[in-house]
Amino acid sequence: MVQVFLDAVAIRFYRGIGGEMQRIGPFSAINFFVGANNAGLHRHARPRDLLCRE
């Protein structure tokens, strides 16, 4: 498995986002779960949220 570490994410021209670049970051510790639509990735969100409460 390849590990990829992102410093930030930048997007423009996506749905309601205009032509000006919108940047999210810098990241510290964050996990992305990426998969096809209807792949069931949402099932990880609820247990993770319950475990990570402060």
Jmol script that loads the backbone (N, CA, C; Angstrom):
load data "model"
ATOM      1  N   MET A   1       0.843  -1.179   0.000  1.00  0.00           N
ATOM      2  CA  MET A   1       0.000   0.000   0.000  1.00  0.00           C
ATOM      3  C   MET A   1       0.888   1.242   0.000  1.00  0.00           C
ATOM      4  N   VAL A   2       0.537   2.178  -0.834  1.00  0.00           N
ATOM      5  CA  VAL A   2       1.288   3.420  -0.951  1.00  0.00           C
ATOM      6  C   VAL A   2       0.720   4.446   0.017  1.00  0.00           C
ATOM      7  N   GLN A   3       1.593   5.097   0.767  1.00  0.00           N
ATOM      8  CA  GLN A   3       1.156   6.167   1.657  1.00  0.00           C
ATOM      9  C   GLN A   3       1.427   7.498   0.983  1.00  0.00           C
ATOM     10  N   VAL A   4       0.421   8.344   0.969  1.00  0.00           N
ATOM     11  CA  VAL A   4       0.551   9.678   0.393  1.00  0.00           C
ATOM     12  C   VAL A   4       0.223  10.678   1.488  1.00  0.00           C
ATOM     13  N   PHE A   5       1.098  11.634   1.693  1.00  0.00           N
ATOM     14  CA  PHE A   5       0.892  12.649   2.713  1.00  0.00           C
ATOM     15  C   PHE A   5       0.607  13.985   2.033  1.00  0.00           C
ATOM     16  N   LEU A   6      -0.558  14.545   2.332  1.00  0.00           N
ATOM     17  CA  LEU A   6      -0.972  15.817   1.741  1.00  0.00           C
ATOM     18  C   LEU A   6      -0.726  16.955   2.721  1.00  0.00           C
ATOM     19  N   ASP A   7      -0.223  18.061   2.207  1.00  0.00           N
ATOM     20  CA  ASP A   7      -0.064  19.261   3.027  1.00  0.00           C
ATOM     21  C   ASP A   7      -1.326  20.109   3.010  1.00  0.00           C
ATOM     22  N   ALA A   8      -2.032  20.090   1.880  1.00  0.00           N
ATOM     23  CA  ALA A   8      -3.234  20.900   1.714  1.00  0.00           C
ATOM     24  C   ALA A   8      -4.004  20.408   0.495  1.00  0.00           C
ATOM     25  N   VAL A   9      -5.231  20.914   0.342  1.00  0.00           N
ATOM     26  CA  VAL A   9      -6.057  20.630  -0.826  1.00  0.00           C
ATOM     27  C   VAL A   9      -6.555  21.969  -1.354  1.00  0.00           C
ATOM     28  N   ALA A  10      -6.492  22.143  -2.667  1.00  0.00           N
ATOM     29  CA  ALA A  10      -6.973  23.376  -3.291  1.00  0.00           C
ATOM     30  C   ALA A  10      -7.900  23.009  -4.444  1.00  0.00           C
ATOM     31  N   ILE A  11      -9.038  23.721  -4.536  1.00  0.00           N
ATOM     32  CA  ILE A  11      -9.995  23.460  -5.615  1.00  0.00           C
ATOM     33  C   ILE A  11     -10.545  24.776  -6.146  1.00  0.00           C
ATOM     34  N   ARG A  12     -11.044  24.726  -7.372  1.00  0.00           N
ATOM     35  CA  ARG A  12     -11.773  25.840  -7.972  1.00  0.00           C
ATOM     36  C   ARG A  12     -12.679  25.287  -9.060  1.00  0.00           C
ATOM     37  N   PHE A  13     -13.702  26.024  -9.395  1.00  0.00           N
ATOM     38  CA  PHE A  13     -14.682  25.629 -10.419  1.00  0.00           C
ATOM     39  C   PHE A  13     -15.373  24.306 -10.098  1.00  0.00           C
ATOM     40  N   TYR A  14     -15.586  23.995  -8.828  1.00  0.00           N
ATOM     41  CA  TYR A  14     -16.322  22.780  -8.465  1.00  0.00           C
ATOM     42  C   TYR A  14     -17.644  23.192  -7.854  1.00  0.00           C
ATOM     43  N   ARG A  15     -18.720  22.770  -8.457  1.00  0.00           N
ATOM     44  CA  ARG A  15     -20.083  23.104  -8.025  1.00  0.00           C
ATOM     45  C   ARG A  15     -20.228  24.584  -7.747  1.00  0.00           C
ATOM     46  N   GLY A  16     -20.438  24.987  -6.506  1.00  0.00           N
ATOM     47  CA  GLY A  16     -20.661  26.392  -6.194  1.00  0.00           C
ATOM     48  C   GLY A  16     -19.393  27.203  -6.004  1.00  0.00           C
ATOM     49  N   ILE A  17     -18.234  26.583  -6.145  1.00  0.00           N
ATOM     50  CA  ILE A  17     -16.964  27.286  -5.954  1.00  0.00           C
ATOM     51  C   ILE A  17     -16.584  27.955  -7.264  1.00  0.00           C
ATOM     52  N   GLY A  18     -16.276  29.225  -7.190  1.00  0.00           N
ATOM     53  CA  GLY A  18     -15.955  29.989  -8.396  1.00  0.00           C
ATOM     54  C   GLY A  18     -14.525  29.774  -8.870  1.00  0.00           C
ATOM     55  N   GLY A  19     -14.032  30.744  -9.631  1.00  0.00           N
ATOM     56  CA  GLY A  19     -12.722  30.638 -10.241  1.00  0.00           C
ATOM     57  C   GLY A  19     -11.560  30.921  -9.315  1.00  0.00           C
ATOM     58  N   GLU A  20     -11.840  31.524  -8.149  1.00  0.00           N
ATOM     59  CA  GLU A  20     -10.755  31.803  -7.212  1.00  0.00           C
ATOM     60  C   GLU A  20     -10.405  30.527  -6.447  1.00  0.00           C
ATOM     61  N   MET A  21      -9.121  30.211  -6.378  1.00  0.00           N
ATOM     62  CA  MET A  21      -8.648  28.994  -5.717  1.00  0.00           C
ATOM     63  C   MET A  21      -9.010  29.027  -4.233  1.00  0.00           C
ATOM     64  N   GLN A  22      -9.638  27.963  -3.748  1.00  0.00           N
ATOM     65  CA  GLN A  22      -9.978  27.801  -2.340  1.00  0.00           C
ATOM     66  C   GLN A  22      -9.074  26.720  -1.769  1.00  0.00           C
ATOM     67  N   ARG A  23      -8.321  27.066  -0.727  1.00  0.00           N
ATOM     68  CA  ARG A  23      -7.322  26.150  -0.172  1.00  0.00           C
ATOM     69  C   ARG A  23      -7.714  25.749   1.240  1.00  0.00           C
ATOM     70  N   ILE A  24      -7.585  24.466   1.535  1.00  0.00           N
ATOM     71  CA  ILE A  24      -7.815  23.935   2.875  1.00  0.00           C
ATOM     72  C   ILE A  24      -6.484  23.367   3.336  1.00  0.00           C
ATOM     73  N   GLY A  25      -5.946  23.887   4.401  1.00  0.00           N
ATOM     74  CA  GLY A  25      -4.670  23.407   4.908  1.00  0.00           C
ATOM     75  C   GLY A  25      -3.920  24.569   5.532  1.00  0.00           C
ATOM     76  N   PRO A  26      -2.779  24.344   6.100  1.00  0.00           N
ATOM     77  CA  PRO A  26      -2.043  23.086   6.118  1.00  0.00           C
ATOM     78  C   PRO A  26      -2.669  22.082   7.082  1.00  0.00           C
ATOM     79  N   PHE A  27      -2.543  20.828   6.734  1.00  0.00           N
ATOM     80  CA  PHE A  27      -3.069  19.749   7.562  1.00  0.00           C
ATOM     81  C   PHE A  27      -2.038  19.349   8.610  1.00  0.00           C
ATOM     82  N   SER A  28      -2.533  18.845   9.717  1.00  0.00           N
ATOM     83  CA  SER A  28      -1.641  18.238  10.706  1.00  0.00           C
ATOM     84  C   SER A  28      -1.894  16.737  10.664  1.00  0.00           C
ATOM     85  N   ALA A  29      -2.894  16.273  11.361  1.00  0.00           N
ATOM     86  CA  ALA A  29      -3.217  14.842  11.338  1.00  0.00           C
ATOM     87  C   ALA A  29      -4.653  14.685  10.856  1.00  0.00           C
ATOM     88  N   ILE A  30      -4.832  14.119   9.678  1.00  0.00           N
ATOM     89  CA  ILE A  30      -6.163  13.937   9.106  1.00  0.00           C
ATOM     90  C   ILE A  30      -6.159  12.680   8.249  1.00  0.00           C
ATOM     91  N   ASN A  31      -7.264  11.989   8.223  1.00  0.00           N
ATOM     92  CA  ASN A  31      -7.393  10.788   7.402  1.00  0.00           C
ATOM     93  C   ASN A  31      -8.434  11.013   6.321  1.00  0.00           C
ATOM     94  N   PHE A  32      -8.120  10.592   5.106  1.00  0.00           N
ATOM     95  CA  PHE A  32      -9.060  10.610   3.999  1.00  0.00           C
ATOM     96  C   PHE A  32      -9.406   9.179   3.646  1.00  0.00           C
ATOM     97  N   PHE A  33     -10.669   8.889   3.520  1.00  0.00           N
ATOM     98  CA  PHE A  33     -11.118   7.596   3.019  1.00  0.00           C
ATOM     99  C   PHE A  33     -11.679   7.855   1.632  1.00  0.00           C
ATOM    100  N   VAL A  34     -11.023   7.341   0.628  1.00  0.00           N
ATOM    101  CA  VAL A  34     -11.404   7.607  -0.749  1.00  0.00           C
ATOM    102  C   VAL A  34     -11.870   6.319  -1.395  1.00  0.00           C
ATOM    103  N   GLY A  35     -13.001   6.377  -2.067  1.00  0.00           N
ATOM    104  CA  GLY A  35     -13.510   5.202  -2.764  1.00  0.00           C
ATOM    105  C   GLY A  35     -14.610   5.587  -3.735  1.00  0.00           C
ATOM    106  N   ALA A  36     -15.038   4.624  -4.471  1.00  0.00           N
ATOM    107  CA  ALA A  36     -16.098   4.848  -5.452  1.00  0.00           C
ATOM    108  C   ALA A  36     -17.415   5.174  -4.756  1.00  0.00           C
ATOM    109  N   ASN A  37     -18.339   5.809  -5.486  1.00  0.00           N
ATOM    110  CA  ASN A  37     -19.673   6.066  -4.945  1.00  0.00           C
ATOM    111  C   ASN A  37     -20.321   4.747  -4.542  1.00  0.00           C
ATOM    112  N   ASN A  38     -21.073   4.793  -3.454  1.00  0.00           N
ATOM    113  CA  ASN A  38     -21.766   3.617  -2.918  1.00  0.00           C
ATOM    114  C   ASN A  38     -20.815   2.488  -2.532  1.00  0.00           C
ATOM    115  N   ALA A  39     -19.584   2.831  -2.164  1.00  0.00           N
ATOM    116  CA  ALA A  39     -18.615   1.813  -1.753  1.00  0.00           C
ATOM    117  C   ALA A  39     -18.716   1.510  -0.262  1.00  0.00           C
ATOM    118  N   GLY A  40     -19.561   2.240   0.470  1.00  0.00           N
ATOM    119  CA  GLY A  40     -19.750   1.975   1.888  1.00  0.00           C
ATOM    120  C   GLY A  40     -18.746   2.668   2.792  1.00  0.00           C
ATOM    121  N   LEU A  41     -18.049   3.674   2.301  1.00  0.00           N
ATOM    122  CA  LEU A  41     -17.051   4.354   3.122  1.00  0.00           C
ATOM    123  C   LEU A  41     -17.679   5.122   4.278  1.00  0.00           C
ATOM    124  N   HIS A  42     -18.956   5.526   4.136  1.00  0.00           N
ATOM    125  CA  HIS A  42     -19.612   6.268   5.207  1.00  0.00           C
ATOM    126  C   HIS A  42     -19.730   5.443   6.481  1.00  0.00           C
ATOM    127  N   ARG A  43     -19.664   4.139   6.380  1.00  0.00           N
ATOM    128  CA  ARG A  43     -19.806   3.298   7.577  1.00  0.00           C
ATOM    129  C   ARG A  43     -18.645   3.500   8.546  1.00  0.00           C
ATOM    130  N   HIS A  44     -17.516   4.061   8.068  1.00  0.00           N
ATOM    131  CA  HIS A  44     -16.369   4.317   8.935  1.00  0.00           C
ATOM    132  C   HIS A  44     -16.539   5.609   9.724  1.00  0.00           C
ATOM    133  N   ALA A  45     -17.361   6.516   9.239  1.00  0.00           N
ATOM    134  CA  ALA A  45     -17.478   7.834   9.851  1.00  0.00           C
ATOM    135  C   ALA A  45     -18.115   7.780  11.236  1.00  0.00           C
ATOM    136  N   ARG A  46     -19.219   7.108  11.397  1.00  0.00           N
ATOM    137  CA  ARG A  46     -19.928   7.091  12.683  1.00  0.00           C
ATOM    138  C   ARG A  46     -19.096   6.462  13.800  1.00  0.00           C
ATOM    139  N   PRO A  47     -18.554   5.256  13.636  1.00  0.00           N
ATOM    140  CA  PRO A  47     -17.729   4.693  14.716  1.00  0.00           C
ATOM    141  C   PRO A  47     -16.503   5.550  15.016  1.00  0.00           C
ATOM    142  N   ARG A  48     -15.900   6.136  13.989  1.00  0.00           N
ATOM    143  CA  ARG A  48     -14.735   6.990  14.195  1.00  0.00           C
ATOM    144  C   ARG A  48     -15.118   8.204  15.025  1.00  0.00           C
ATOM    145  N   ASP A  49     -16.259   8.817  14.722  1.00  0.00           N
ATOM    146  CA  ASP A  49     -16.696   9.988  15.474  1.00  0.00           C
ATOM    147  C   ASP A  49     -16.952   9.641  16.936  1.00  0.00           C
ATOM    148  N   LEU A  50     -17.525   8.492  17.181  1.00  0.00           N
ATOM    149  CA  LEU A  50     -17.795   8.076  18.559  1.00  0.00           C
ATOM    150  C   LEU A  50     -16.505   7.814  19.328  1.00  0.00           C
ATOM    151  N   LEU A  51     -15.514   7.239  18.666  1.00  0.00           N
ATOM    152  CA  LEU A  51     -14.244   6.925  19.320  1.00  0.00           C
ATOM    153  C   LEU A  51     -13.382   8.159  19.547  1.00  0.00           C
ATOM    154  N   CYS A  52     -13.545   9.170  18.723  1.00  0.00           N
ATOM    155  CA  CYS A  52     -12.658  10.337  18.766  1.00  0.00           C
ATOM    156  C   CYS A  52     -13.232  11.510  19.544  1.00  0.00           C
ATOM    157  N   ARG A  53     -14.315  11.330  20.235  1.00  0.00           N
ATOM    158  CA  ARG A  53     -14.881  12.432  21.024  1.00  0.00           C
ATOM    159  C   ARG A  53     -13.938  12.798  22.155  1.00  0.00           C
ATOM    160  N   GLU A  54     -13.891  14.091  22.440  1.00  0.00           N
ATOM    161  CA  GLU A  54     -13.052  14.564  23.556  1.00  0.00           C
ATOM    162  C   GLU A  54     -13.911  14.912  24.739  1.00  0.00           C
TER     163      GLU A  54
END
end "model"
wireframe off; spacefill off
backbone 0.3
color backbone group
